[in-house]
Amino acid sequence: MVNLLDDLAWRGLLYQQTDAEGMEQLLNKEKISLYCGVDPTADSMHIGHIVPLLTLRRFQMHGHKPILLVGGATGMIGDPSGRSEERQLQTTEQIDLNVQGIKKQMEQIFDFQSENGAQMVNNRDWIGSMNVIEFLRDFGKLININYMLGKDSIASRLDTGLSFTEFAYTLIQGIDFNHLYDHFGCRVQVGGSDQWGNITTGLEVIRKTHDDNTKAYGITIPLVTKADGTKFGKSASGSIWLDAKKTSPYEFYQFWINTADSDVVKYLKIFTFLERAEIEALEVTVENEPHLRKAQITLAEEMTRLIHGQDALDQAIRISQALFSGDLKALTAEEMKDAFKDVPSVEMSKEDKTIVDFIVEAAVSPSKRQAREDVTNGAISINGEKITDVAYVVGGADRLEDEFMIMRRGKKNYKMIKFV
């Protein structure tokens, strides 16, 4: 089997390590438990969240045991890392709902059944029962204020303002690492590059509460960016979520399909579990036959299958093929609604109208004369059916679920008609 740390380095997944030599010796000597935390600030993760988790999954594939911490306690506080202002505090009920949503997504990524199956924990189980005197006496005395002021996540907020609540966040996360070290034998924390300060605080807490033989380690993953330096993980319609209700599998698939040639090999390394030889072969196709987009198709298939499963991937491919061919009849009403949710739309009444009047009112064609020409020339279709009779009456049979229809003019000009 390929050396894990060498593989992580080749994939560009190693940014900072607290003790690279000690970490390598540890992994060569034994199978370990290691963890990554996610705060439940929303009921779904987006693709920017999953790089450290996918890295943890790589450790699991090499025989190590992942501990997945969902921050039911830290989510109530708010991590100042990477933020210019205070987070809006959420209710306990909302955080509980968020925890459940994130757990389901973790179950899609990790193996929970094998000998080194993943284990989920919630830090509210040990932080929630701690009173303020215990916190201040047992842990507050361990960390010097000057040490905390040296953290980028804190120092960057001193001019704009930082509450004591968020100031204390790094220490609370340090308590987490210490608790997992004591109760789960956890030796390593993995996080994004913005978590370096929190990880090292955890190591400081462990160092001060144990003897000199104690060894724990931290690894961070670099921030994923596009080749042009812009932020990764957003489309025209916003963040790419793992929840199918927020970002449909089709939209998810399309996000990866539309990856630029300059980014696709990098993303194959970071996000997929393909072997090095497979990725290098796809890299050759990007250079020699980029028009085939083999690398993008592979990336989209691997990611959609991982997050949403094979059935959702099959549906995303079916929608994509139908749109490419123009054969919308192959799609269900729900698939059409999904595929065209971001196209221009117009609201109209359910009154029956001739096709010419309908086209003009929907602003598909600019005039009745142009509308008649478009119909006669076969340029107009409704829900994938070409309409060539200018006397055709648009009625209830054309309304999908009695709510909407998809009208196309020419090859690529789509409009969704919403009936009110």
C-alpha positions as CSV (number, residue, x, y, z in Angstrom):
1,M,0.0,0.0,0.0
2,V,1.2,3.5,-0.8
3,N,2.6,5.5,2.1
4,L,-0.3,7.6,3.5
5,L,1.7,10.8,4.2
6,D,3.4,10.6,0.8
7,D,0.0,10.3,-0.8
8,L,-1.4,13.2,1.2
9,A,1.6,15.3,0.1
10,W,1.1,14.4,-3.6
11,R,-2.6,15.3,-3.4
12,G,-1.7,18.7,-1.9
13,L,-3.4,17.9,1.4
14,L,-0.6,18.7,3.9
15,Y,-0.3,22.4,4.9
16,Q,0.9,22.5,8.5
17,Q,2.1,19.7,10.8
18,T,3.1,20.2,14.5
19,D,5.7,17.5,14.3
20,A,6.1,15.9,10.9
21,E,8.8,13.4,11.9
22,G,7.0,12.3,15.1
23,M,3.8,11.9,13.1
24,E,5.4,9.7,10.5
25,Q,7.0,7.5,13.2
26,L,3.7,7.2,15.0
27,L,1.8,6.1,11.8
28,N,4.6,3.6,10.9
29,K,4.4,2.1,14.3
30,E,0.6,1.7,15.1
31,K,-2.9,2.3,14.0
32,I,-4.3,5.4,15.7
33,S,-7.5,7.2,16.5
34,L,-7.7,10.8,15.1
35,Y,-10.5,13.4,14.8
36,C,-11.9,16.2,12.9
37,G,-14.7,18.5,14.2
38,V,-17.6,20.3,12.5
39,D,-19.7,22.9,14.2
40,P,-23.4,22.7,13.4
41,T,-23.9,26.3,12.2
42,A,-26.3,25.0,9.5
43,D,-28.3,21.9,8.9
44,S,-26.0,20.9,6.1
45,M,-22.4,21.0,5.3
46,H,-21.2,22.5,2.0
47,I,-18.4,21.2,-0.2
48,G,-15.9,23.6,1.5
49,H,-16.4,21.7,4.8
50,I,-15.5,18.2,3.5
51,V,-11.9,18.4,2.6
52,P,-10.6,17.7,6.1
53,L,-13.3,15.0,6.4
54,L,-12.3,13.3,3.2
55,T,-8.7,13.5,4.5
56,L,-9.8,11.7,7.6
57,R,-11.5,9.1,5.4
58,R,-8.1,8.5,3.7
59,F,-6.7,7.7,7.2
60,Q,-9.5,5.3,7.8
61,M,-8.8,3.5,4.4
62,H,-5.2,3.0,5.8
63,G,-6.6,1.3,8.9
64,H,-6.8,4.2,11.3
65,K,-10.0,5.0,13.3
66,P,-11.8,8.3,12.7
67,I,-13.6,10.2,15.4
68,L,-16.2,12.6,14.0
69,L,-16.9,15.4,16.4
70,V,-20.1,17.4,15.8
71,G,-19.9,20.5,18.0
72,G,-23.2,20.7,19.8
73,A,-21.4,22.8,22.5
74,T,-19.0,24.8,20.3
75,G,-21.7,25.5,17.8
76,M,-23.5,27.4,20.6
77,I,-20.4,29.6,21.0
78,G,-19.2,30.4,17.5
79,D,-15.7,30.0,16.1
80,P,-14.1,33.4,15.3
81,S,-11.6,31.8,12.8
82,G,-11.8,33.4,9.4
83,R,-14.6,35.8,10.4
84,S,-14.7,39.6,10.7
85,E,-17.7,39.7,12.9
86,E,-19.6,37.8,15.6
87,R,-21.7,34.9,14.6
88,Q,-25.5,35.0,15.2
89,L,-26.2,32.7,18.2
90,Q,-28.6,29.9,17.4
91,T,-31.2,28.2,19.7
92,T,-30.5,24.8,21.2
93,E,-33.4,23.4,19.2
94,Q,-31.9,24.7,15.9
95,I,-28.5,23.3,16.8
96,D,-30.0,19.9,17.6
97,L,-31.6,19.9,14.1
98,N,-28.3,20.9,12.5
99,V,-26.5,18.1,14.3
100,Q,-28.9,15.5,12.9
101,G,-28.5,16.8,9.4
102,I,-24.7,16.8,9.6
103,K,-24.7,13.3,11.1
104,K,-26.6,11.9,8.0
105,Q,-24.0,13.4,5.7
106,M,-21.1,12.0,7.8
107,E,-22.7,8.5,7.4
108,Q,-22.6,8.9,3.6
109,I,-18.8,9.6,3.6
110,F,-17.4,7.2,6.3
111,D,-17.5,3.5,7.0
112,F,-19.1,2.8,10.4
113,Q,-19.2,-1.0,10.2
114,S,-15.6,-2.2,9.9
115,E,-13.2,-3.0,12.7
116,N,-11.9,0.6,12.5
117,G,-15.3,2.0,11.9
118,A,-15.9,5.7,12.4
119,Q,-17.3,6.9,15.7
120,M,-19.4,10.1,16.1
121,V,-19.3,12.2,19.3
122,N,-20.9,15.4,20.4
123,N,-18.9,17.8,22.6
124,R,-22.0,18.9,24.4
125,D,-21.8,15.6,26.2
126,W,-18.8,16.8,28.2
127,I,-18.8,20.5,27.8
128,G,-22.5,20.9,28.5
129,S,-22.2,19.5,32.0
130,M,-19.2,21.6,33.0
131,N,-20.0,24.6,35.2
132,V,-18.2,27.9,34.9
133,I,-16.0,27.4,38.0
134,E,-14.7,24.1,36.7
135,F,-14.0,25.7,33.3
136,L,-12.0,28.6,34.9
137,R,-10.2,26.5,37.5
138,D,-9.4,23.4,35.6
139,F,-8.7,24.9,32.1
140,G,-8.7,28.7,32.3
141,K,-5.6,28.5,34.4
142,L,-3.7,26.5,31.8
143,I,-3.6,29.0,29.0
144,N,-2.0,32.4,29.2
145,I,-3.8,35.4,27.8
146,N,-0.7,36.5,25.8
147,Y,-0.7,33.0,24.3
148,M,-4.3,33.4,23.1
149,L,-3.7,36.9,21.8
150,G,-1.1,35.4,19.5
151,K,-3.7,33.3,17.7
152,D,-4.5,34.8,14.2
153,S,-8.2,34.1,14.8
154,I,-8.2,36.3,17.8
155,A,-5.6,38.9,16.8
156,S,-7.3,39.6,13.6
157,R,-10.5,40.6,15.5
158,L,-9.1,42.9,18.1
159,D,-9.6,46.0,16.1
160,T,-13.1,45.2,15.0
161,G,-14.2,43.7,18.3
162,L,-14.4,40.2,19.8
163,S,-16.7,39.1,22.6
164,F,-15.3,37.0,25.5
165,T,-17.6,34.2,24.3
166,E,-15.7,33.9,21.0
167,F,-12.4,34.7,22.7
168,A,-12.9,31.5,24.8
169,Y,-13.7,29.3,21.8
170,T,-10.1,28.2,21.2
171,L,-9.8,27.0,24.8
172,I,-13.1,25.1,24.6
173,Q,-11.8,23.3,21.4
174,G,-8.6,22.6,23.3
175,I,-10.7,20.9,26.0
176,D,-12.2,18.7,23.2
177,F,-8.9,17.5,22.1
178,N,-7.8,16.8,25.7
179,H,-11.1,14.9,26.3
180,L,-10.7,12.8,23.2
181,Y,-7.1,12.0,24.1
182,D,-8.1,10.8,27.5
183,H,-11.3,8.9,26.7
184,F,-10.8,7.8,23.1
185,G,-7.1,7.5,22.8
186,C,-7.1,10.2,20.1
187,R,-3.6,11.2,19.0
188,V,-4.2,13.5,16.0
189,Q,-6.5,16.4,15.1
190,V,-7.1,17.2,11.4
191,G,-8.6,20.5,10.4
192,G,-8.6,23.2,7.8
193,S,-5.8,25.8,7.7
194,D,-8.0,28.2,9.7
195,Q,-8.0,25.7,12.6
196,W,-4.3,25.8,13.3
197,G,-4.6,28.0,16.3
198,N,-7.4,25.9,17.8
199,I,-5.4,22.7,17.2
200,T,-2.3,24.0,18.8
201,T,-4.3,25.2,21.8
202,G,-5.5,21.6,22.2
203,L,-2.0,20.3,22.1
204,E,-1.0,22.9,24.8
205,V,-3.9,21.7,27.1
206,I,-2.8,18.1,26.6
207,R,0.8,19.0,27.3
208,K,-0.1,20.8,30.6
209,T,-2.4,18.1,31.9
210,H,-0.2,15.1,31.2
211,D,3.4,14.0,31.7
212,D,6.3,14.6,29.3
213,N,5.8,11.3,27.5
214,T,2.5,12.4,26.1
215,K,2.5,12.8,22.3
216,A,-0.3,14.3,20.3
217,Y,-0.2,15.9,16.8
218,G,-2.0,18.3,14.5
219,I,-2.4,18.5,10.8
220,T,-4.1,21.2,8.7
221,I,-5.3,21.1,5.1
222,P,-4.7,24.0,2.8
223,L,-7.6,26.2,1.7
224,V,-9.0,25.1,-1.6
225,T,-9.0,27.8,-4.3
226,K,-9.5,28.0,-8.0
227,A,-6.6,28.5,-10.3
228,D,-7.4,32.2,-10.7
229,G,-7.2,32.6,-6.9
230,T,-11.0,33.0,-6.4
231,K,-13.0,31.2,-3.7
232,F,-13.9,27.6,-4.3
233,G,-17.3,26.1,-3.6
234,K,-19.9,28.5,-5.0
235,S,-21.9,28.6,-8.1
236,A,-24.0,31.4,-9.6
237,S,-26.9,30.3,-7.3
238,G,-24.7,30.2,-4.1
239,S,-23.0,27.6,-2.0
240,I,-22.9,24.0,-3.1
241,W,-24.5,22.1,-0.2
242,L,-24.4,18.4,0.5
243,D,-28.2,18.4,1.4
244,A,-30.1,17.4,-1.8
245,K,-32.9,19.8,-0.8
246,K,-30.5,22.8,-0.8
247,T,-28.4,21.7,-3.8
248,S,-30.0,19.0,-6.0
249,P,-27.9,16.1,-7.2
250,Y,-28.2,17.5,-10.7
251,E,-26.9,20.9,-9.6
252,F,-24.2,19.2,-7.6
253,Y,-23.2,17.1,-10.6
254,Q,-23.2,20.1,-12.9
255,F,-21.0,22.1,-10.5
256,W,-18.2,19.5,-10.9
257,I,-18.8,19.0,-14.6
258,N,-18.2,22.7,-15.2
259,T,-14.8,22.6,-13.4
260,A,-12.1,24.4,-15.5
261,D,-9.3,22.4,-17.1
262,S,-6.8,24.4,-15.0
263,D,-8.5,23.1,-11.8
264,V,-9.8,19.6,-12.5
265,V,-6.7,17.5,-11.8
266,K,-6.2,19.4,-8.6
267,Y,-9.7,18.6,-7.5
268,L,-9.4,14.9,-8.5
269,K,-6.5,14.7,-6.1
270,I,-8.2,16.5,-3.3
271,F,-11.8,15.2,-3.5
272,T,-11.7,11.7,-5.0
273,F,-10.3,8.4,-3.8
274,L,-9.0,7.5,-7.3
275,E,-5.5,6.0,-7.4
276,R,-2.5,8.1,-8.5
277,A,-2.2,6.2,-11.8
278,E,-5.9,6.9,-12.7
279,I,-5.6,10.6,-12.0
280,E,-2.3,10.9,-14.0
281,A,-4.0,9.1,-16.9
282,L,-6.9,11.7,-16.7
283,E,-4.4,14.5,-16.6
284,V,-3.0,13.3,-20.0
285,T,-6.6,13.5,-21.4
286,V,-6.9,17.1,-20.2
287,E,-3.7,18.0,-22.1
288,N,-4.3,16.0,-25.2
289,E,-8.1,15.9,-25.7
290,P,-9.7,18.5,-23.4
291,H,-12.9,18.7,-25.5
292,L,-13.9,15.2,-24.3
293,R,-13.9,16.4,-20.7
294,K,-13.1,13.0,-19.4
295,A,-11.5,14.3,-16.2
296,Q,-14.5,16.5,-15.4
297,I,-17.0,13.7,-16.0
298,T,-15.0,11.4,-13.7
299,L,-14.8,14.1,-11.0
300,A,-18.6,14.7,-11.2
301,E,-19.5,11.0,-11.1
302,E,-17.1,10.3,-8.2
303,M,-18.4,13.2,-6.1
304,T,-22.1,12.8,-6.8
305,R,-21.9,9.0,-6.1
306,L,-20.0,9.7,-2.9
307,I,-22.4,12.3,-1.5
308,H,-25.8,11.3,-3.0
309,G,-25.4,7.7,-4.1
310,Q,-25.6,5.8,-7.4
311,D,-29.4,6.4,-8.0
312,A,-29.0,10.1,-7.7
313,L,-26.0,10.0,-10.0
314,D,-27.9,8.1,-12.6
315,Q,-30.7,10.7,-12.4
316,A,-28.2,13.6,-12.8
317,I,-26.7,12.0,-15.8
318,R,-30.2,11.3,-17.3
319,I,-31.1,15.0,-16.9
320,S,-27.8,16.2,-18.4
321,Q,-28.2,13.9,-21.4
322,A,-31.8,15.0,-21.9
323,L,-30.9,18.7,-21.9
324,F,-27.9,18.1,-24.2
325,S,-30.1,16.3,-26.7
326,G,-33.1,18.5,-26.2
327,D,-35.3,15.4,-25.5
328,L,-37.1,16.7,-22.5
329,K,-39.8,14.1,-22.8
330,A,-37.3,11.6,-21.2
331,L,-37.6,13.6,-17.9
332,T,-40.2,13.5,-15.2
333,A,-42.0,16.7,-14.2
334,E,-39.9,16.8,-11.0
335,E,-36.7,16.4,-13.0
336,M,-37.7,19.2,-15.3
337,K,-38.4,21.5,-12.4
338,D,-35.0,20.6,-10.9
339,A,-33.1,21.1,-14.2
340,F,-34.7,24.4,-15.0
341,K,-35.0,26.0,-11.6
342,D,-32.4,28.7,-12.5
343,V,-33.6,29.6,-16.0
344,P,-35.5,32.8,-16.6
345,S,-39.2,32.4,-15.5
346,V,-42.5,34.3,-15.8
347,E,-45.8,33.9,-14.1
348,M,-49.0,33.6,-16.1
349,S,-52.6,32.8,-15.6
350,K,-54.1,29.3,-16.4
351,E,-56.3,30.8,-19.1
352,D,-56.1,28.9,-22.4
353,K,-54.4,30.9,-25.2
354,T,-53.3,30.4,-28.7
355,I,-49.6,29.6,-29.0
356,V,-48.9,32.9,-30.7
357,D,-50.5,35.0,-28.0
358,F,-49.0,32.8,-25.3
359,I,-45.4,33.2,-26.7
360,V,-45.8,37.0,-26.8
361,E,-47.2,37.3,-23.3
362,A,-44.5,35.1,-21.9
363,A,-41.9,37.3,-23.7
364,V,-40.5,34.3,-25.5
365,S,-40.8,36.1,-28.8
366,P,-40.9,39.9,-29.1
367,S,-44.0,40.2,-31.4
368,K,-46.9,38.2,-32.9
369,R,-45.2,38.3,-36.3
370,Q,-42.0,36.9,-34.9
371,A,-44.0,34.4,-32.8
372,R,-45.8,33.1,-35.9
373,E,-42.4,32.7,-37.7
374,D,-40.9,30.9,-34.8
375,V,-43.8,28.4,-34.6
376,T,-43.9,27.8,-38.4
377,N,-40.1,27.3,-38.5
378,G,-40.2,24.7,-35.7
379,A,-38.3,26.9,-33.3
380,I,-40.8,26.5,-30.4
381,S,-41.3,23.5,-28.1
382,I,-43.3,22.9,-25.0
383,N,-42.0,20.4,-22.5
384,G,-39.9,18.9,-25.2
385,E,-42.7,18.7,-27.8
386,K,-42.2,20.8,-30.9
387,I,-45.2,23.0,-31.8
388,T,-45.6,24.0,-35.5
389,D,-49.3,24.8,-35.8
390,V,-50.0,28.5,-35.2
391,A,-53.6,27.6,-34.3
392,Y,-52.4,25.4,-31.4
393,V,-54.1,26.3,-28.1
394,V,-51.9,26.1,-24.9
395,G,-54.1,24.6,-22.2
396,G,-54.2,22.4,-19.1
397,A,-52.6,19.4,-20.9
398,D,-49.4,21.5,-21.3
399,R,-49.1,22.3,-17.6
400,L,-46.9,20.0,-15.7
401,E,-48.4,19.2,-12.3
402,D,-50.8,22.0,-13.2
403,E,-48.0,24.3,-12.0
404,F,-45.4,25.0,-14.7
405,M,-44.2,24.3,-18.2
406,I,-40.8,24.6,-20.0
407,M,-40.8,26.5,-23.3
408,R,-37.8,26.6,-25.6
409,R,-37.1,28.9,-28.5
410,G,-34.3,27.8,-30.7
411,K,-31.7,25.4,-29.4
412,K,-30.8,26.9,-26.0
413,N,-33.3,29.6,-25.0
414,Y,-35.4,28.1,-22.2
415,K,-38.0,29.7,-20.1
416,M,-40.0,28.3,-17.2
417,I,-43.7,29.4,-17.2
418,K,-45.2,29.3,-13.7
419,F,-49.0,29.3,-13.5
420,V,-50.8,31.2,-10.9
